[in-house]
Amino acid sequence: MKVVTATSPGHVGRPNEDFVGDVPGVVVLLDGAGIPGTEAICRHGVAWYSHTLGDTLLGRLAREVGTDLVAALADSIEEVAGRHRHTCDLDNPSSPQSTVAIVRFDDDRAYFLVLADAYVVLDMVDAPPQVVTDAREVSVRRDCTAALHGLPAGTPEYEHARQSVIHALQARRNQPGGYWIAKDDPYAATQAVTGSVPRGRLNSAALLSNGASRIVDPYQLAGWPTVLELARTRGPGEILRQTGAAERETLAHFRTSTIPTMRQSPTANRQHDSGSETDPSRGLCGPARTATHGAGCAPWGNTCWRDAAIASNSSHLG
């Protein structure tokens, strides 16, 4: 197995709040989530959480060869929570959390796990790409943010509705009927999307953060077969380069736009739930976008960390 990874920053001067790493036979990608500047909630911060959970998870999978991915993630969540439960307010819904994507190659099968809106894209030998993600957060966000539609950003009516949306999103996080993310409750791991495919049917597997997946939706620069080809031939960094260029172009467009219902906040990146806490409308579209992308389209005006990895089933890529 050969692995190539890439990451690009959402904000200069801030630590990388995401994690991507590998050990023989295993690749892990985490997309950190939380609110900057909330040291009173957790003195460690989002970067510490995602990197500590990533290191713990990789170490466990390396030591316990063949262990169930759900069990490994649950044990890792519990271990990391134990490291800061007595110093930080883990019950606070804004304490650090993370999406998770894992791919493990065993002798005969390739296993995958996705928790929250990370992506695993399986490049099949004899079939179209198999795209694995957990759509529950997007669905919940679409439901909760419906109250903001038609309200001009910055008005008292908008701000009142925004607070209600924040509370609604928090109430449905890591709850039945809501969405699940790695935080302090190991039970969340049991809600991950999991599966496996015969290793002989797999060319490679790509792991992408939500930010990197924007190359497909909403930016529509490529379909998943092209994304896999880019990752194989030019490396995952090319996916991040193209996504970043589209992101900058979109920011430039909306900074001069007069669409009244789009709240422009280039500093409110996803983090990845920092958007849900500070500006839950980050996934909404103004009227000019609704016809094409729908009311719940992915973020257009935000900057975020972007991460991607490609793991080949053989010893080479390309």
C-alpha positions in Angstrom: 0.0 0.0 0.0 1.3 3.5 -0.9 -0.2 6.6 0.7 0.1 10.2 -0.3 -1.4 13.0 1.8 -1.9 16.7 1.5 -3.3 19.5 3.7 -3.8 23.2 3.1 -4.6 25.8 5.8 -7.8 27.7 6.2 -6.2 30.5 8.1 -2.6 31.7 8.2 -1.1 31.7 11.7 -3.5 29.2 13.3 -2.6 25.6 14.0 -3.9 22.9 11.8 -7.2 21.7 13.3 -7.3 18.7 11.0 -5.2 15.5 11.1 -4.2 13.0 8.4 -1.8 10.1 9.0 -1.1 6.5 8.2 0.6 3.4 9.5 1.1 0.2 7.5 -2.3 -0.8 6.1 -4.3 2.1 7.7 -5.1 5.7 6.8 -6.9 8.1 9.1 -8.3 11.6 8.4 -9.9 13.8 11.0 -11.6 17.2 10.4 -11.5 19.1 13.6 -14.5 21.0 14.8 -15.1 23.7 17.5 -15.0 27.4 18.2 -11.8 29.4 18.4 -11.3 31.4 21.5 -13.3 29.2 23.8 -10.5 28.3 26.2 -12.9 28.5 29.1 -14.6 25.5 27.6 -11.5 23.5 26.7 -8.1 24.9 27.4 -6.5 22.5 24.9 -8.3 23.5 21.7 -9.5 21.9 18.5 -6.0 21.2 17.1 -5.0 19.4 20.2 -8.2 17.3 20.1 -8.1 16.3 16.5 -4.3 15.5 16.6 -4.6 13.6 19.9 -7.5 11.6 18.7 -5.8 10.9 15.4 -2.6 9.8 17.0 -4.5 7.6 19.6 -6.6 6.0 16.9 -3.6 5.3 14.6 -1.6 3.8 17.5 -4.5 1.6 18.5 -5.0 0.3 15.0 -1.3 -0.3 14.6 -1.0 -2.3 17.8 -4.3 -4.2 17.5 -4.1 -5.5 14.0 -7.4 -6.6 12.7 -9.4 -4.8 15.4 -12.9 -3.7 14.6 -12.8 0.0 13.3 -15.9 1.0 15.4 -14.4 -0.5 18.6 -11.0 1.2 17.9 -12.7 4.6 17.4 -14.9 4.2 20.5 -12.0 3.3 22.7 -10.0 6.2 21.3 -12.8 8.7 21.9 -13.1 7.4 25.5 -9.3 7.6 26.0 -9.0 11.1 24.7 -12.0 12.3 26.7 -10.4 10.9 29.8 -7.3 13.0 29.2 -9.2 16.2 29.6 -12.5 15.4 31.2 -11.3 16.8 34.6 -9.9 20.1 33.2 -12.4 20.9 30.5 -16.2 21.2 30.1 -16.8 18.3 27.8 -20.6 18.5 28.3 -20.6 21.9 26.6 -21.8 21.3 23.0 -19.1 23.6 21.7 -16.2 21.6 23.2 -13.8 20.2 20.5 -15.0 17.5 18.2 -14.1 15.9 14.9 -15.3 14.1 11.8 -13.5 10.8 11.1 -12.6 8.8 8.0 -10.7 5.5 8.2 -9.5 3.0 5.6 -7.8 -0.2 6.5 -6.4 -2.8 4.1 -6.4 -6.4 5.4 -5.2 -9.4 3.4 -8.5 -10.0 1.6 -10.7 -6.9 2.2 -10.6 -3.1 2.5 -12.6 -1.8 5.4 -13.9 1.8 5.8 -15.5 4.0 8.4 -17.0 7.5 8.1 -18.3 9.5 11.0 -20.0 12.9 10.1 -19.4 14.6 6.8 -15.9 13.3 5.8 -15.6 11.3 2.6 -14.1 7.9 1.6 -14.2 7.4 -2.2 -13.4 3.8 -3.3 -11.9 3.5 -6.8 -13.4 0.2 -7.9 -11.8 -2.0 -10.6 -15.0 -3.1 -12.2 -17.5 -0.4 -11.2 -18.0 3.3 -10.8 -16.5 5.0 -7.7 -18.3 4.1 -4.4 -18.7 7.4 -2.4 -19.1 6.9 1.3 -20.2 9.8 3.6 -22.5 10.5 6.4 -25.2 12.9 5.2 -27.0 13.3 8.5 -25.3 16.6 9.5 -26.1 18.2 6.2 -29.7 17.0 6.5 -30.0 18.3 10.1 -28.4 21.6 9.2 -30.8 22.0 6.3 -33.8 21.4 8.6 -32.6 23.7 11.3 -31.5 26.6 9.1 -34.8 26.8 7.3 -35.9 29.5 9.7 -33.2 31.9 8.3 -34.5 31.8 4.7 -35.5 35.2 3.5 -34.1 37.1 6.5 -31.5 39.7 5.6 -28.3 39.1 7.5 -27.6 41.5 10.3 -31.2 42.5 11.0 -32.7 41.9 14.5 -35.0 39.3 13.0 -32.1 37.4 11.5 -30.0 37.5 14.8 -33.0 36.2 16.8 -33.6 33.4 14.4 -29.9 32.6 14.3 -29.7 32.0 18.0 -32.7 29.6 17.7 -30.9 27.8 14.9 -27.7 27.4 17.0 -29.7 25.9 19.9 -31.5 23.6 17.5 -28.3 22.3 16.0 -26.7 21.7 19.4 -29.7 19.8 20.6 -29.5 17.4 17.7 -25.7 16.7 17.9 -24.9 13.2 19.0 -28.6 12.5 19.6 -30.9 9.9 18.0 -32.6 11.5 15.0 -29.8 14.0 14.7 -26.2 13.6 13.6 -23.1 12.1 15.2 -19.5 13.3 15.5 -16.5 12.2 17.6 -16.5 14.3 20.8 -16.6 12.8 24.3 -19.2 10.0 24.0 -17.7 6.7 22.6 -21.3 5.6 21.6 -21.0 8.0 18.6 -18.6 5.5 17.0 -21.4 3.0 16.8 -23.3 5.4 14.6 -20.6 5.6 11.9 -21.1 4.5 8.4 -19.0 1.3 7.9 -18.5 -1.4 5.3 -15.9 -3.3 3.3 -15.1 -4.4 -0.2 -13.0 -7.2 -1.5 -9.4 -5.9 -1.8 -9.1 -7.5 -5.3 -11.8 -5.2 -6.6 -10.2 -2.0 -5.4 -7.6 0.1 -7.1 -7.3 2.7 -4.4 -9.2 4.7 -1.8 -9.3 8.5 -1.3 -10.1 10.2 2.0 -11.3 13.8 1.9 -12.4 16.3 4.4 -15.6 18.3 3.8 -13.5 21.2 2.6 -11.7 19.1 0.0 -14.9 17.5 -1.2 -16.1 20.9 -2.4 -14.3 20.3 -5.7 -17.4 18.1 -6.5 -20.1 19.9 -4.6 -20.7 22.8 -4.7 -17.9 24.0 -7.0 -18.6 21.3 -9.6 -15.1 21.4 -10.9 -14.9 17.6 -11.3 -16.9 14.4 -10.8 -15.7 11.7 -8.5 -13.9 9.7 -11.3 -11.9 12.8 -12.1 -11.1 13.4 -8.5 -9.7 9.9 -8.2 -7.7 10.4 -11.4 -6.3 13.7 -10.1 -5.3 12.1 -6.8 -3.6 9.2 -8.6 -1.7 11.1 -11.3 -1.1 14.6 -9.8 -1.5 13.9 -6.1 -4.1 15.0 -3.5 -2.5 18.4 -3.4 -4.0 19.2 -6.8 -7.5 18.6 -5.4 -6.8 21.1 -2.7 -5.2 23.6 -5.1 -8.2 23.6 -7.4 -10.7 23.7 -4.5 -8.8 26.6 -2.9 -8.8 28.6 -6.2 -12.5 28.1 -6.5 -13.0 29.2 -2.9 -11.0 32.4 -3.4 -12.9 33.2 -6.6 -16.2 32.6 -4.7 -15.1 34.9 -1.9 -14.2 37.6 -4.3 -17.5 37.3 -6.0 -19.6 37.5 -2.8 -17.6 40.3 -1.3 -19.0 42.5 -4.1 -22.4 40.8 -4.2 -25.6 42.4 -3.1 -27.5 39.2 -2.5 -29.3 40.2 0.7 -29.8 36.8 2.3 -26.2 35.6 2.1 -24.2 36.2 5.2 -20.6 36.8 4.2 -18.1 35.7 6.8 -14.8 34.8 5.3 -13.4 34.3 8.8 -16.1 31.9 9.9 -14.7 28.6 8.7 -16.2 25.3 9.4 -13.7 24.1 12.0 -15.9 22.3 11.4 -18.7 23.1 13.6 -17.5 26.6 14.4 -19.7 27.6 11.4 -22.7 26.0 13.1 -22.1 27.9 16.3 -21.1 31.3 14.9 -22.9 31.5 11.7 -25.3 28.6 11.1 -26.3 30.1 7.7 -22.9 29.3 6.2 -24.5 26.5 4.2 -27.3 28.5 2.8 -27.7 30.1 -0.6 -29.1 33.4 -1.6 -31.9 33.5 -4.1 -29.5 33.6 -7.1 -28.1 30.2 -6.0 -31.2 28.5 -4.8 -32.5 27.4 -8.3 -29.2 25.6 -9.1 -28.0 24.3 -5.8 -31.0 24.2 -3.5 -31.5 25.8 -0.1 -29.1 23.5 1.6 -26.1 23.7 -0.6 -22.6 23.4 0.8 -20.7 26.5 2.0 -19.8 29.0 -0.7 -18.3 31.9 1.1 -16.1 30.3 3.7 -12.4 29.4 4.0 -11.6 26.1 5.7 -8.9 23.5 6.2 -8.8 21.1 3.3 -7.2 17.6 3.6 -7.0 14.6 1.3 -5.2 11.3 1.1 -5.0 8.6 -1.6 -4.1 5.0 -0.6 -3.3 2.7 -3.4 -4.0 -1.0 -3.2 -0.6 -1.6 -4.8 2.9 -0.2 -4.1 2.6 2.7 -6.6 0.2 5.4 -7.7 -0.5 6.6 -11.2 
